[in-house]
Amino acid sequence: MAQAGHSSNKNHFQLDRISFFTDGVFAIAITLLVIEFKVPNIEHATDALLWISLKHMAWKLLGFVISFCIVGYYWSVHHRIFGYVERYTTRLLWLNLSFLFSVVLLPFTSGLLGEYASETELHLPYAVYVINICLTAFMNILLWFYLSNPSLDLLTHKISKQRIKLGFYFSLVVPVIFLVSLGLIFLSPIIGRLVPLLIPIVLKYGLNGLIALASANEKPVVDAD
């Protein structure tokens, strides 16, 4: 079905609806992550017993922190990308919905991982979680390539090929590190589950050379004004 045309003001209103809906989905997903936490119920509680109970929740807490950061990271990426969008298509709507589908799965897969967090000999919960992370990254990559396609002219300005590649490389960081961690849990479950903590370091410092190369080869954007 052909997409109906909208006036400029109406078009921006529709884009705002997409952004608001997306923000709402992210907000719900990030809130649902914490539902898995239950306050320890200890009869005749003492500090020692409470501390032991909290220690048993350590892996679940780590999973929550990582999942919170992952959801927050993908929200910030989506926010930055859509800040440059000035037109949309029906295909973009469905790509965005598919991306959000992978995001709303994260509370479930994170909950599954948290439920069996202390049983580090189990690999399936972590594998399901990593598959979800990879699906989210894949949908993010599809969104990025679609929006940055110069022939579609959906953004406020054209993005250089170097910048498009850089966005692709950044999108690969999270799933690649999680896949490495998945492989490592078969050798050392504890080290494998700690590997995702390297993601902020790699995102901050690991791609500086590619950022400099993209900036050097990118033509400056000239304002129409």
PyRosetta script that sets phi, psi and omega in degrees:
from pyrosetta import init, pose_from_sequence

init()
pose = pose_from_sequence("MAQAGHSSNKNHFQLDRISFFTDGVFAIAITLLVIEFKVPNIEHATDALLWISLKHMAWKLLGFVISFCIVGYYWSVHHRIFGYVERYTTRLLWLNLSFLFSVVLLPFTSGLLGEYASETELHLPYAVYVINICLTAFMNILLWFYLSNPSLDLLTHKISKQRIKLGFYFSLVVPVIFLVSLGLIFLSPIIGRLVPLLIPIVLKYGLNGLIALASANEKPVVDAD")
pose.set_psi(1, 132.6)
pose.set_omega(1, -178.5)
pose.set_phi(2, -71.5)
pose.set_psi(2, 144.1)
pose.set_omega(2, -179.5)
pose.set_phi(3, -79.5)
pose.set_psi(3, 132.1)
pose.set_omega(3, 178.8)
pose.set_phi(4, -69.8)
pose.set_psi(4, 143.8)
pose.set_omega(4, 179.9)
pose.set_phi(5, -79.3)
pose.set_psi(5, 151.5)
pose.set_omega(5, 178.8)
pose.set_phi(6, -128.7)
pose.set_psi(6, 154.6)
pose.set_omega(6, 172.4)
pose.set_phi(7, -67.9)
pose.set_psi(7, 167.9)
pose.set_omega(7, -177.8)
pose.set_phi(8, -59.2)
pose.set_psi(8, -45.6)
pose.set_omega(8, -179.8)
pose.set_phi(9, -64.2)
pose.set_psi(9, -42.2)
pose.set_omega(9, 179.5)
pose.set_phi(10, -65.0)
pose.set_psi(10, -38.1)
pose.set_omega(10, 179.6)
pose.set_phi(11, -61.7)
pose.set_psi(11, -43.9)
pose.set_omega(11, 178.9)
pose.set_phi(12, -66.4)
pose.set_psi(12, -35.1)
pose.set_omega(12, 176.9)
pose.set_phi(13, -63.6)
pose.set_psi(13, -41.7)
pose.set_omega(13, 179.2)
pose.set_phi(14, -65.6)
pose.set_psi(14, -38.2)
pose.set_omega(14, 176.9)
pose.set_phi(15, -64.1)
pose.set_psi(15, -39.2)
pose.set_omega(15, 177.2)
pose.set_phi(16, -62.8)
pose.set_psi(16, -38.3)
pose.set_omega(16, 178.1)
pose.set_phi(17, -62.1)
pose.set_psi(17, -41.4)
pose.set_omega(17, 178.0)
pose.set_phi(18, -61.3)
pose.set_psi(18, -45.9)
pose.set_omega(18, -178.7)
pose.set_phi(19, -65.3)
pose.set_psi(19, -42.6)
pose.set_omega(19, -179.6)
pose.set_phi(20, -65.2)
pose.set_psi(20, -42.0)
pose.set_omega(20, 178.4)
pose.set_phi(21, -62.3)
pose.set_psi(21, -45.0)
pose.set_omega(21, 179.4)
pose.set_phi(22, -61.7)
pose.set_psi(22, -44.7)
pose.set_omega(22, 178.5)
pose.set_phi(23, -60.3)
pose.set_psi(23, -39.5)
pose.set_omega(23, 179.4)
pose.set_phi(24, -63.9)
pose.set_psi(24, -42.5)
pose.set_omega(24, 179.1)
pose.set_phi(25, -63.3)
pose.set_psi(25, -44.3)
pose.set_omega(25, 178.6)
pose.set_phi(26, -62.4)
pose.set_psi(26, -42.0)
pose.set_omega(26, -179.1)
pose.set_phi(27, -62.2)
pose.set_psi(27, -42.0)
pose.set_omega(27, 178.9)
pose.set_phi(28, -67.0)
pose.set_psi(28, -44.1)
pose.set_omega(28, -178.6)
pose.set_phi(29, -61.2)
pose.set_psi(29, -42.6)
pose.set_omega(29, -176.6)
pose.set_phi(30, -72.3)
pose.set_psi(30, -27.4)
pose.set_omega(30, 176.9)
pose.set_phi(31, -75.2)
pose.set_psi(31, -38.9)
pose.set_omega(31, -178.7)
pose.set_phi(32, -63.8)
pose.set_psi(32, -22.4)
pose.set_omega(32, -179.3)
pose.set_phi(33, -58.9)
pose.set_psi(33, -36.4)
pose.set_omega(33, -173.3)
pose.set_phi(34, -83.8)
pose.set_psi(34, -10.6)
pose.set_omega(34, -178.7)
pose.set_phi(35, -62.7)
pose.set_psi(35, -27.2)
pose.set_omega(35, -179.2)
pose.set_phi(36, -65.7)
pose.set_psi(36, -17.2)
pose.set_omega(36, -179.3)
pose.set_phi(37, -83.1)
pose.set_psi(37, 127.1)
pose.set_omega(37, 176.2)
pose.set_phi(38, -118.4)
pose.set_psi(38, 137.2)
pose.set_omega(38, 177.7)
pose.set_phi(39, -65.7)
pose.set_psi(39, 129.3)
pose.set_omega(39, -179.6)
pose.set_phi(40, -55.7)
pose.set_psi(40, 130.6)
pose.set_omega(40, 178.5)
pose.set_phi(41, -105.7)
pose.set_psi(41, 100.8)
pose.set_omega(41, -174.4)
pose.set_phi(42, -118.0)
pose.set_psi(42, 123.1)
pose.set_omega(42, 176.4)
pose.set_phi(43, -78.0)
pose.set_psi(43, 132.6)
pose.set_omega(43, -175.6)
pose.set_phi(44, 55.5)
pose.set_psi(44, 53.7)
pose.set_omega(44, -175.2)
pose.set_phi(45, -63.9)
pose.set_psi(45, 143.6)
pose.set_omega(45, 170.5)
pose.set_phi(46, -129.9)
pose.set_psi(46, 165.0)
pose.set_omega(46, 178.4)
pose.set_phi(47, -58.5)
pose.set_psi(47, -38.5)
pose.set_omega(47, -178.2)
pose.set_phi(48, -65.6)
pose.set_psi(48, -45.5)
pose.set_omega(48, 180.0)
pose.set_phi(49, -66.1)
pose.set_psi(49, -39.4)
pose.set_omega(49, 178.6)
pose.set_phi(50, -65.3)
pose.set_psi(50, -40.1)
pose.set_omega(50, 179.3)
pose.set_phi(51, -63.4)
pose.set_psi(51, -40.9)
pose.set_omega(51, 177.9)
pose.set_phi(52, -62.6)
pose.set_psi(52, -42.1)
pose.set_omega(52, 179.5)
pose.set_phi(53, -64.2)
pose.set_psi(53, -40.7)
pose.set_omega(53, 179.0)
pose.set_phi(54, -68.0)
pose.set_psi(54, -35.8)
pose.set_omega(54, 178.3)
pose.set_phi(55, -63.6)
pose.set_psi(55, -34.1)
pose.set_omega(55, 178.3)
pose.set_phi(56, -68.3)
pose.set_psi(56, -19.8)
pose.set_omega(56, 179.4)
pose.set_phi(57, -92.5)
pose.set_psi(57, 3.6)
pose.set_omega(57, -172.5)
pose.set_phi(58, -60.0)
pose.set_psi(58, -46.6)
pose.set_omega(58, -178.9)
pose.set_phi(59, -67.5)
pose.set_psi(59, -36.0)
pose.set_omega(59, 176.7)
pose.set_phi(60, -64.6)
pose.set_psi(60, -40.2)
pose.set_omega(60, 177.9)
pose.set_phi(61, -64.1)
pose.set_psi(61, -41.6)
pose.set_omega(61, 178.4)
pose.set_phi(62, -62.5)
pose.set_psi(62, -42.1)
pose.set_omega(62, 177.9)
pose.set_phi(63, -61.6)
pose.set_psi(63, -39.6)
pose.set_omega(63, 177.9)
pose.set_phi(64, -63.4)
pose.set_psi(64, -45.6)
pose.set_omega(64, -179.2)
pose.set_phi(65, -60.6)
pose.set_psi(65, -44.9)
pose.set_omega(65, 179.9)
pose.set_phi(66, -64.2)
pose.set_psi(66, -44.7)
pose.set_omega(66, -179.4)
pose.set_phi(67, -64.8)
pose.set_psi(67, -41.2)
pose.set_omega(67, 177.6)
pose.set_phi(68, -58.8)
pose.set_psi(68, -45.2)
pose.set_omega(68, -179.7)
pose.set_phi(69, -66.5)
pose.set_psi(69, -37.6)
pose.set_omega(69, 179.7)
pose.set_phi(70, -65.1)
pose.set_psi(70, -47.9)
pose.set_omega(70, 179.0)
pose.set_phi(71, -62.7)
pose.set_psi(71, -43.3)
pose.set_omega(71, 178.3)
pose.set_phi(72, -62.6)
pose.set_psi(72, -39.2)
pose.set_omega(72, 179.1)
pose.set_phi(73, -63.2)
pose.set_psi(73, -46.8)
pose.set_omega(73, -178.8)
pose.set_phi(74, -69.5)
pose.set_psi(74, -29.9)
pose.set_omega(74, 173.6)
pose.set_phi(75, -65.1)
pose.set_psi(75, -43.9)
pose.set_omega(75, -179.5)
pose.set_phi(76, -64.7)
pose.set_psi(76, -37.5)
pose.set_omega(76, 177.1)
pose.set_phi(77, -64.4)
pose.set_psi(77, -46.7)
pose.set_omega(77, 179.4)
pose.set_phi(78, -61.6)
pose.set_psi(78, -41.6)
pose.set_omega(78, -179.9)
pose.set_phi(79, -61.0)
pose.set_psi(79, -43.9)
pose.set_omega(79, -179.6)
pose.set_phi(80, -66.8)
pose.set_psi(80, -43.2)
pose.set_omega(80, -178.4)
pose.set_phi(81, -63.3)
pose.set_psi(81, -49.3)
pose.set_omega(81, -175.6)
pose.set_phi(82, -72.7)
pose.set_psi(82, -10.9)
pose.set_omega(82, 173.6)
pose.set_phi(83, -66.8)
pose.set_psi(83, -18.9)
pose.set_omega(83, -179.8)
pose.set_phi(84, -104.6)
pose.set_psi(84, -0.8)
pose.set_omega(84, -177.8)
pose.set_phi(85, -81.4)
pose.set_psi(85, 130.1)
pose.set_omega(85, 177.4)
pose.set_phi(86, -123.0)
pose.set_psi(86, -7.0)
pose.set_omega(86, 175.0)
pose.set_phi(87, -141.1)
pose.set_psi(87, 157.2)
pose.set_omega(87, 178.9)
pose.set_phi(88, -137.7)
pose.set_psi(88, 162.6)
pose.set_omega(88, 176.7)
pose.set_phi(89, -130.7)
pose.set_psi(89, 167.3)
pose.set_omega(89, 177.1)
pose.set_phi(90, -62.3)
pose.set_psi(90, -37.4)
pose.set_omega(90, 179.1)
pose.set_phi(91, -63.9)
pose.set_psi(91, -37.7)
pose.set_omega(91, 177.6)
pose.set_phi(92, -62.7)
pose.set_psi(92, -40.2)
pose.set_omega(92, 178.0)
pose.set_phi(93, -58.7)
pose.set_psi(93, -44.8)
pose.set_omega(93, -178.0)
pose.set_phi(94, -72.2)
pose.set_psi(94, -35.5)
pose.set_omega(94, 175.2)
pose.set_phi(95, -63.5)
pose.set_psi(95, -40.7)
pose.set_omega(95, 179.6)
pose.set_phi(96, -66.5)
pose.set_psi(96, -40.7)
pose.set_omega(96, 177.4)
pose.set_phi(97, -64.2)
pose.set_psi(97, -38.8)
pose.set_omega(97, 178.2)
pose.set_phi(98, -65.4)
pose.set_psi(98, -39.7)
pose.set_omega(98, 176.0)
pose.set_phi(99, -61.4)
pose.set_psi(99, -44.8)
pose.set_omega(99, -179.6)
pose.set_phi(100, -66.2)
pose.set_psi(100, -31.8)
pose.set_omega(100, 176.0)
pose.set_phi(101, -58.2)
pose.set_psi(101, -43.6)
pose.set_omega(101, 179.6)
pose.set_phi(102, -67.7)
pose.set_psi(102, -30.8)
pose.set_omega(102, -180.0)
pose.set_phi(103, -71.0)
pose.set_psi(103, -43.6)
pose.set_omega(103, -176.9)
pose.set_phi(104, -71.0)
pose.set_psi(104, -14.6)
pose.set_omega(104, 174.6)
pose.set_phi(105, -75.5)
pose.set_psi(105, -22.0)
pose.set_omega(105, -174.2)
pose.set_phi(106, -60.4)
pose.set_psi(106, -40.0)
pose.set_omega(106, 176.1)
pose.set_phi(107, -59.4)
pose.set_psi(107, -35.8)
pose.set_omega(107, 178.7)
pose.set_phi(108, -69.5)
pose.set_psi(108, -51.6)
pose.set_omega(108, -177.3)
pose.set_phi(109, -67.0)
pose.set_psi(109, -34.0)
pose.set_omega(109, 175.7)
pose.set_phi(110, -67.2)
pose.set_psi(110, -39.4)
pose.set_omega(110, 177.0)
pose.set_phi(111, -65.0)
pose.set_psi(111, -40.0)
pose.set_omega(111, 177.1)
pose.set_phi(112, -61.1)
pose.set_psi(112, -44.1)
pose.set_omega(112, 178.3)
pose.set_phi(113, -64.4)
pose.set_psi(113, -42.2)
pose.set_omega(113, -178.7)
pose.set_phi(114, -66.3)
pose.set_psi(114, -36.1)
pose.set_omega(114, -178.7)
pose.set_phi(115, -61.4)
pose.set_psi(115, -34.5)
pose.set_omega(115, -178.6)
pose.set_phi(116, -114.6)
pose.set_psi(116, 25.6)
pose.set_omega(116, -174.8)
pose.set_phi(117, -61.9)
pose.set_psi(117, -37.7)
pose.set_omega(117, -177.1)
pose.set_phi(118, -76.5)
pose.set_psi(118, -15.3)
pose.set_omega(118, 179.5)
pose.set_phi(119, -95.8)
pose.set_psi(119, 76.8)
pose.set_omega(119, -172.0)
pose.set_phi(120, -68.3)
pose.set_psi(120, -11.1)
pose.set_omega(120, 178.0)
pose.set_phi(121, -77.5)
pose.set_psi(121, -14.0)
pose.set_omega(121, 176.6)
pose.set_phi(122, -82.3)
pose.set_psi(122, 133.1)
pose.set_omega(122, -177.4)
pose.set_phi(123, -107.5)
pose.set_psi(123, -25.8)
pose.set_omega(123, -174.7)
pose.set_phi(124, -62.1)
pose.set_psi(124, -45.1)
pose.set_omega(124, 179.5)
pose.set_phi(125, -57.9)
pose.set_psi(125, -40.8)
pose.set_omega(125, 179.9)
pose.set_phi(126, -69.9)
pose.set_psi(126, -37.2)
pose.set_omega(126, 179.4)
pose.set_phi(127, -63.6)
pose.set_psi(127, -42.7)
pose.set_omega(127, 178.1)
pose.set_phi(128, -62.0)
pose.set_psi(128, -41.7)
pose.set_omega(128, 179.3)
pose.set_phi(129, -63.0)
pose.set_psi(129, -44.3)
pose.set_omega(129, -179.7)
pose.set_phi(130, -65.2)
pose.set_psi(130, -38.8)
pose.set_omega(130, 177.0)
pose.set_phi(131, -59.9)
pose.set_psi(131, -41.6)
pose.set_omega(131, 177.8)
pose.set_phi(132, -62.6)
pose.set_psi(132, -43.3)
pose.set_omega(132, 177.9)
pose.set_phi(133, -60.2)
pose.set_psi(133, -44.2)
pose.set_omega(133, -179.5)
pose.set_phi(134, -65.7)
pose.set_psi(134, -37.3)
pose.set_omega(134, 177.6)
pose.set_phi(135, -63.7)
pose.set_psi(135, -43.9)
pose.set_omega(135, 178.3)
pose.set_phi(136, -61.4)
pose.set_psi(136, -43.7)
pose.set_omega(136, 179.1)
pose.set_phi(137, -64.1)
pose.set_psi(137, -41.0)
pose.set_omega(137, -179.9)
pose.set_phi(138, -62.6)
pose.set_psi(138, -44.1)
pose.set_omega(138, 179.1)
pose.set_phi(139, -66.7)
pose.set_psi(139, -34.6)
pose.set_omega(139, 176.4)
pose.set_phi(140, -64.4)
pose.set_psi(140, -39.7)
pose.set_omega(140, 178.1)
pose.set_phi(141, -65.1)
pose.set_psi(141, -43.4)
pose.set_omega(141, 177.8)
pose.set_phi(142, -60.1)
pose.set_psi(142, -43.2)
pose.set_omega(142, 177.4)
pose.set_phi(143, -60.1)
pose.set_psi(143, -45.0)
pose.set_omega(143, -177.6)
pose.set_phi(144, -63.0)
pose.set_psi(144, -47.5)
pose.set_omega(144, -179.2)
pose.set_phi(145, -65.2)
pose.set_psi(145, -37.1)
pose.set_omega(145, -179.9)
pose.set_phi(146, -67.8)
pose.set_psi(146, -47.3)
pose.set_omega(146, -177.6)
pose.set_phi(147, -68.2)
pose.set_psi(147, -34.9)
pose.set_omega(147, -176.6)
pose.set_phi(148, -86.1)
pose.set_psi(148, -0.5)
pose.set_omega(148, 178.1)
pose.set_phi(149, -64.6)
pose.set_psi(149, 114.5)
pose.set_omega(149, -175.2)
pose.set_phi(150, -63.9)
pose.set_psi(150, -25.7)
pose.set_omega(150, -178.6)
pose.set_phi(151, -71.2)
pose.set_psi(151, -19.9)
pose.set_omega(151, -179.5)
pose.set_phi(152, -87.1)
pose.set_psi(152, -24.8)
pose.set_omega(152, 176.3)
pose.set_phi(153, 53.8)
pose.set_psi(153, 52.6)
pose.set_omega(153, -178.3)
pose.set_phi(154, -96.9)
pose.set_psi(154, -14.5)
pose.set_omega(154, -174.9)
pose.set_phi(155, -102.7)
pose.set_psi(155, 168.4)
pose.set_omega(155, -179.6)
pose.set_phi(156, -67.9)
pose.set_psi(156, -25.8)
pose.set_omega(156, 176.4)
pose.set_phi(157, -152.4)
pose.set_psi(157, 161.2)
pose.set_omega(157, -178.7)
pose.set_phi(158, -74.9)
pose.set_psi(158, 142.6)
pose.set_omega(158, 179.0)
pose.set_phi(159, -103.7)
pose.set_psi(159, 136.0)
pose.set_omega(159, -178.1)
pose.set_phi(160, -66.9)
pose.set_psi(160, 159.0)
pose.set_omega(160, 178.2)
pose.set_phi(161, -61.7)
pose.set_psi(161, -36.2)
pose.set_omega(161, 179.6)
pose.set_phi(162, -63.8)
pose.set_psi(162, -40.9)
pose.set_omega(162, -179.6)
pose.set_phi(163, -69.8)
pose.set_psi(163, -35.1)
pose.set_omega(163, 177.0)
pose.set_phi(164, -64.6)
pose.set_psi(164, -43.7)
pose.set_omega(164, 178.1)
pose.set_phi(165, -63.8)
pose.set_psi(165, -39.6)
pose.set_omega(165, 180.0)
pose.set_phi(166, -61.9)
pose.set_psi(166, -43.1)
pose.set_omega(166, 176.8)
pose.set_phi(167, -61.0)
pose.set_psi(167, -36.8)
pose.set_omega(167, 177.6)
pose.set_phi(168, -64.9)
pose.set_psi(168, -45.0)
pose.set_omega(168, 179.8)
pose.set_phi(169, -63.2)
pose.set_psi(169, -41.4)
pose.set_omega(169, 177.5)
pose.set_phi(170, -61.3)
pose.set_psi(170, -38.7)
pose.set_omega(170, -179.0)
pose.set_phi(171, -67.5)
pose.set_psi(171, -23.8)
pose.set_omega(171, -179.1)
pose.set_phi(172, -81.0)
pose.set_psi(172, -19.9)
pose.set_omega(172, -173.8)
pose.set_phi(173, -57.5)
pose.set_psi(173, -52.8)
pose.set_omega(173, -175.5)
pose.set_phi(174, -61.8)
pose.set_psi(174, -53.1)
pose.set_omega(174, -178.1)
pose.set_phi(175, -65.3)
pose.set_psi(175, -36.2)
pose.set_omega(175, -179.4)
pose.set_phi(176, -64.1)
pose.set_psi(176, -44.8)
pose.set_omega(176, 179.7)
pose.set_phi(177, -64.6)
pose.set_psi(177, -38.8)
pose.set_omega(177, 177.9)
pose.set_phi(178, -67.4)
pose.set_psi(178, -37.2)
pose.set_omega(178, 177.7)
pose.set_phi(179, -66.4)
pose.set_psi(179, -38.1)
pose.set_omega(179, 175.4)
pose.set_phi(180, -62.2)
pose.set_psi(180, -43.6)
pose.set_omega(180, -180.0)
pose.set_phi(181, -64.2)
pose.set_psi(181, -36.1)
pose.set_omega(181, 178.2)
pose.set_phi(182, -63.0)
pose.set_psi(182, -41.3)
pose.set_omega(182, 177.3)
pose.set_phi(183, -65.6)
pose.set_psi(183, -36.7)
pose.set_omega(183, -176.7)
pose.set_phi(184, -72.7)
pose.set_psi(184, -26.5)
pose.set_omega(184, -176.9)
pose.set_phi(185, -66.6)
pose.set_psi(185, -18.7)
pose.set_omega(185, 176.3)
pose.set_phi(186, -75.3)
pose.set_psi(186, -21.6)
pose.set_omega(186, 177.7)
pose.set_phi(187, -97.1)
pose.set_psi(187, -44.9)
pose.set_omega(187, 179.2)
pose.set_phi(188, -146.1)
pose.set_psi(188, 99.0)
pose.set_omega(188, -176.3)
pose.set_phi(189, -56.2)
pose.set_psi(189, -38.0)
pose.set_omega(189, -176.8)
pose.set_phi(190, -69.8)
pose.set_psi(190, -50.2)
pose.set_omega(190, 179.7)
pose.set_phi(191, -62.4)
pose.set_psi(191, -41.4)
pose.set_omega(191, -179.2)
pose.set_phi(192, -58.8)
pose.set_psi(192, -40.6)
pose.set_omega(192, -178.0)
pose.set_phi(193, -78.3)
pose.set_psi(193, -14.4)
pose.set_omega(193, 176.9)
pose.set_phi(194, -89.1)
pose.set_psi(194, -16.5)
pose.set_omega(194, -177.5)
pose.set_phi(195, -56.0)
pose.set_psi(195, -40.7)
pose.set_omega(195, 179.9)
pose.set_phi(196, -58.1)
pose.set_psi(196, -16.3)
pose.set_omega(196, 176.9)
pose.set_phi(197, -66.4)
pose.set_psi(197, -13.9)
pose.set_omega(197, 177.9)
pose.set_phi(198, -79.4)
pose.set_psi(198, -12.4)
pose.set_omega(198, -174.5)
pose.set_phi(199, -56.8)
pose.set_psi(199, -48.7)
pose.set_omega(199, -179.9)
pose.set_phi(200, -60.4)
pose.set_psi(200, -35.7)
pose.set_omega(200, -179.7)
pose.set_phi(201, -66.7)
pose.set_psi(201, -44.8)
pose.set_omega(201, 180.0)
pose.set_phi(202, -65.1)
pose.set_psi(202, -42.5)
pose.set_omega(202, 180.0)
pose.set_phi(203, -65.1)
pose.set_psi(203, -33.6)
pose.set_omega(203, -176.6)
pose.set_phi(204, -81.0)
pose.set_psi(204, -42.5)
pose.set_omega(204, -171.4)
pose.set_phi(205, -119.9)
pose.set_psi(205, -20.2)
pose.set_omega(205, -171.2)
pose.set_phi(206, -73.6)
pose.set_psi(206, -20.4)
pose.set_omega(206, -175.2)
pose.set_phi(207, -116.2)
pose.set_psi(207, 21.3)
pose.set_omega(207, -177.8)
pose.set_phi(208, -60.5)
pose.set_psi(208, -37.7)
pose.set_omega(208, 179.9)
pose.set_phi(209, -63.9)
pose.set_psi(209, -42.4)
pose.set_omega(209, 179.2)
pose.set_phi(210, -68.5)
pose.set_psi(210, -34.8)
pose.set_omega(210, 177.3)
pose.set_phi(211, -64.2)
pose.set_psi(211, -44.4)
pose.set_omega(211, 179.5)
pose.set_phi(212, -63.7)
pose.set_psi(212, -40.1)
pose.set_omega(212, 179.8)
pose.set_phi(213, -65.5)
pose.set_psi(213, -42.8)
pose.set_omega(213, 179.6)
pose.set_phi(214, -65.2)
pose.set_psi(214, -40.0)
pose.set_omega(214, -179.7)
pose.set_phi(215, -68.0)
pose.set_psi(215, -36.7)
pose.set_omega(215, -178.7)
pose.set_phi(216, -69.4)
pose.set_psi(216, -34.8)
pose.set_omega(216, -176.5)
pose.set_phi(217, -93.3)
pose.set_psi(217, -5.3)
pose.set_omega(217, -176.6)
pose.set_phi(218, -88.7)
pose.set_psi(218, 131.5)
pose.set_omega(218, 176.9)
pose.set_phi(219, -74.5)
pose.set_psi(219, 138.4)
pose.set_omega(219, 179.0)
pose.set_phi(220, -65.2)
pose.set_psi(220, 144.7)
pose.set_omega(220, 179.9)
pose.set_phi(221, -81.1)
pose.set_psi(221, 127.1)
pose.set_omega(221, 179.3)
pose.set_phi(222, -99.5)
pose.set_psi(222, 122.6)
pose.set_omega(222, -179.8)
pose.set_phi(223, -67.3)
pose.set_psi(223, 142.3)
pose.set_omega(223, 179.5)
pose.set_phi(224, -67.5)
pose.set_psi(224, -22.2)
pose.set_omega(224, -179.6)
pose.set_phi(225, -71.2)
pose.dump_pdb("model.pdb")
